[in-house]
Amino acid sequence: MKMFPIMDGDDIPWEVIAPCESQALKNHGQSLEKLASRGGLGADEAICILNGERCKPITWAASSLRYIVKVRYYMVEIKRLQELLDEITTNPEGDYPKGLHCGVEDMGIVNCYEAADYGWEQAFEYINSFRNKNGSW
């Protein structure tokens, strides 16, 4: 995972700060790439950029940045998973009005419990096929 350097704290995931590029340009007149190449930001500067604010000294910044970053990272991850779920559920394969198309008919399964177990296994294979195409969760 690509990380953005923080001078007085732990580096943060690039994908967390990347959406805030315009604020970095406003505050520092430099892109995130340029700032990273020059050593990164202080924790207080990073918090201000993440919050869409002009730079100001924050005495509690170094200890709080990791919590703010975790929240932002989870927000980015939730959005990515929602988009993946939308893709999976809006582009189903098969012609469902004419059958389940998960192999129940071909397998000769007539017991509803066996059909449920088989469908459950097939669903996980289907979800994992998207996971493999799009990377890890």
ABEGO torsion letter per residue (X at the ends): XBBBBBAABBBBBAAAAAAAAAAAAAAAGBBAAAAAAAGEBBAAAAAAAAAGBBBBBBAAAAAAAAAAAAAAAAAAAAAAAAAAAAAAAABBBEBAAAEAGAGAAAAGBABAAAAAAAAAAAAAAAAAAAAAAAEBX
